[in-house]
Amino acid sequence: MGRSRRQQPTADGRPGFARGWGMFWIGWSILLVIGAAGTFVLLLPSGMASDGCHQGSTGYLCNGGDSLFALLPAIGFAAALGCSLLSAGLLAIVRPFGRRLVPSWGLVVGMAAWLLVPIAVWELAKIGYHGP
């Protein structure tokens, strides 16, 4: 019985599919711990950002968007974790540039997702959407 393509050993004798997953899980664990701590630290100031609102204020935070603004750190954290897992799995299987990329690139995609969440919410607020 021959080995399938994924089970062919690399130069150091390990299976090719498992290459890079150890570093990904170490990086993902660091992202999980630091991201959870950062999210917890950012939740309180994000929730208190609308304290300066008074009757007649027309700003975004004073016009119904404060609940969505307070959840931005948690939404960004969840997006970063989910996108990093999904993209690492896809990069390990699909060959986007003719060669297999290491799954650690999924961490870069996850961090980009964390940065894009506040930008997307701000753009939604500018067009008039203020959350459910």
PyMOL commands that set and color helices and strands:
alter all, ss='L'
color gray80, all
select helices_A, chain A and resi 5-7+16-18+21-47+61-70+72-93+105-126
alter helices_A, ss='H'
color red, helices_A
deselect
rebuild
show_as cartoon
